[in-house]
Amino acid sequence: MPKTYNYSNSGVKIVYEKNELPRNATRFMREIESNDYTFGEITYEVLSGKTVYDNDTNETEAELNVDVLIDAEHAAKTFLKNRNIGADLDEKYEGLALALGIDRVWFFPKYINKEEFANKFLKKLKAHLKTTEPGKHIHSIRFDVTKPRELELTIVKKRSSWGAGYVSSDRAVREEVETYLRAVGYPNIKIHIP
């Protein structure tokens, strides 16, 4: 049963979950399932009510929200840096969505198997960094497995590396890690140094 949300003076939002999608959304998903993507959570939202710009006009808008499940290692290897897979899919299927009466489709990448991927390469990365000059500034390094939409390493520097030379040691650590990741074939992992 779809969930209905009433908004005081702006209208109604009806949310359909994956197992109760209307016919047009089901057809849309069937058309795109033949691709190399696996889909997770899917919601279809119908918003109806007064528009912000013209309080006398009622409009209805339909949105489809789709989680695209992507293997973390595959993403680290093959996607180009700063590439937005969600935006690429949005653009690719916009025409199909409009033809089926869906005003907007939003694709959200969600990385899976992150912990297995982290276990695979993190130990080797740490061992490599211990043999380098920038590695002497690192207190800890971890791969974030809690954020489903990010591929990110968090590097915490030793307290003794703070202060004078802080920026240059950050740069040296970042460059060393980026060089290593490119060398082992994982150029698409973000690096965060708090």
C-alpha positions in Angstrom: 0.0 0.0 0.0 1.5 3.3 -1.0 2.2 5.9 1.7 0.5 9.3 1.5 1.9 12.5 3.0 -0.2 15.6 3.2 1.5 19.0 3.3 -0.4 21.8 5.0 -1.1 24.0 2.0 1.1 22.7 -0.7 -0.4 19.4 -1.6 0.0 15.6 -1.4 2.9 13.2 -1.9 2.3 9.5 -2.6 5.2 7.2 -2.3 5.2 3.7 -3.9 7.9 1.2 -2.9 9.7 -1.3 -5.2 7.1 -4.1 -4.9 4.1 -1.8 -5.6 5.3 0.4 -8.5 2.7 1.6 -11.0 2.7 0.2 -14.5 4.7 3.0 -16.1 7.5 2.7 -13.5 7.5 -1.1 -13.7 7.9 -0.9 -17.5 10.7 1.7 -17.2 12.6 -0.6 -14.9 12.0 -3.6 -17.2 13.4 -1.7 -20.1 16.7 -0.7 -18.3 17.3 -4.0 -16.5 18.9 -5.5 -19.5 22.0 -3.3 -18.9 25.0 -4.2 -16.6 23.5 -2.6 -13.6 21.8 -4.2 -10.5 19.2 -2.1 -8.8 18.5 -1.8 -5.1 15.8 0.3 -3.5 13.3 1.9 -5.9 10.6 4.4 -5.0 8.1 6.2 -7.2 6.8 9.5 -5.9 3.8 11.4 -7.2 3.6 15.0 -6.0 0.4 16.9 -6.6 -0.7 20.3 -5.3 -0.2 24.0 -5.8 3.0 25.2 -7.3 5.4 27.6 -5.6 5.1 30.2 -8.4 1.4 30.1 -9.1 -0.9 29.3 -6.1 -3.9 28.9 -8.4 -2.5 26.1 -10.5 -2.4 22.5 -9.4 0.3 20.4 -10.9 1.2 16.7 -10.7 4.8 15.5 -11.0 6.1 11.9 -10.9 9.6 11.0 -9.8 11.4 7.6 -9.8 14.3 7.2 -7.4 16.6 4.2 -8.1 19.6 2.9 -6.2 22.2 1.5 -8.6 24.3 -1.2 -6.8 27.9 -1.1 -7.9 30.7 -3.4 -6.7 33.2 -1.2 -4.9 36.3 -2.7 -6.5 34.8 -2.4 -10.0 34.1 1.2 -9.3 37.5 1.9 -7.9 39.1 0.4 -11.1 36.9 1.5 -14.0 35.0 4.7 -13.3 36.8 7.9 -14.3 37.6 10.3 -11.5 34.8 12.8 -10.8 32.5 10.9 -13.0 28.9 10.9 -11.8 27.3 7.6 -12.8 23.9 8.8 -11.5 23.9 11.9 -13.7 25.1 9.8 -16.7 22.1 7.4 -16.3 19.7 10.2 -15.6 20.7 11.8 -19.0 20.7 8.4 -20.8 17.2 7.4 -19.8 15.5 10.8 -19.6 13.7 10.4 -22.9 12.4 6.9 -22.0 11.1 8.2 -18.7 9.3 11.1 -20.3 7.7 8.8 -22.9 6.3 6.7 -20.0 4.9 9.7 -18.1 7.7 9.9 -15.5 8.8 13.5 -15.1 12.2 12.8 -13.5 14.3 9.8 -12.8 17.1 10.0 -10.2 19.8 7.3 -10.1 21.9 7.0 -6.9 25.0 4.9 -7.0 25.4 2.7 -3.9 28.6 0.8 -3.5 28.4 -2.8 -2.2 31.2 -5.2 -1.0 33.1 -2.3 0.4 34.4 -4.2 3.4 35.8 -7.1 1.3 37.4 -4.6 -1.0 39.0 -2.7 1.9 40.4 -5.9 3.4 41.9 -6.7 0.0 44.0 -3.6 -0.5 44.3 -1.7 2.8 46.9 -4.0 4.4 49.2 -3.7 1.3 48.7 0.1 1.2 49.7 0.4 4.9 52.8 -1.8 4.4 53.8 0.3 1.4 53.4 3.6 3.3 55.6 2.4 6.2 58.5 2.3 3.7 58.0 5.9 2.6 58.9 9.3 4.0 55.3 10.6 3.9 54.2 7.4 5.7 56.0 8.6 8.8 53.4 11.3 9.2 50.4 8.9 9.2 48.8 7.8 12.5 46.0 5.7 10.9 44.3 5.0 7.6 40.9 3.5 7.0 38.5 2.9 4.1 35.1 4.2 4.9 32.6 1.3 4.7 29.7 3.2 6.4 28.8 5.6 3.6 27.1 3.6 0.9 27.6 6.4 -1.8 31.3 7.1 -1.3 34.6 5.4 -2.0 36.9 7.2 0.4 40.1 6.7 2.4 40.5 8.7 5.6 44.0 9.4 6.6 44.7 10.7 10.1 48.1 12.2 10.6 50.3 12.0 13.7 50.0 14.9 16.0 53.7 15.6 15.6 52.9 16.4 11.9 50.7 19.3 12.8 51.9 22.9 12.8 54.8 24.0 10.7 54.9 22.2 7.4 51.3 20.9 7.9 50.2 21.8 4.3 53.3 20.3 2.7 53.1 17.1 4.7 49.4 16.8 3.7 50.3 17.3 0.1 53.2 14.7 0.3 50.9 12.1 2.0 48.1 12.7 -0.5 50.5 12.4 -3.5 52.1 9.2 -2.2 48.7 7.6 -1.6 47.4 8.7 -5.0 50.5 7.4 -6.8 50.1 4.0 -5.0 46.4 3.8 -5.8 47.0 4.5 -9.5 49.8 2.0 -9.6 47.7 -0.8 -8.3 44.7 0.1 -10.5 42.4 2.0 -8.1 42.5 5.6 -9.3 38.9 6.4 -8.3 39.2 6.4 -4.5 38.8 9.8 -2.8 41.3 10.7 -0.2 40.3 12.7 2.9 42.8 14.1 5.4 41.0 15.8 8.3 
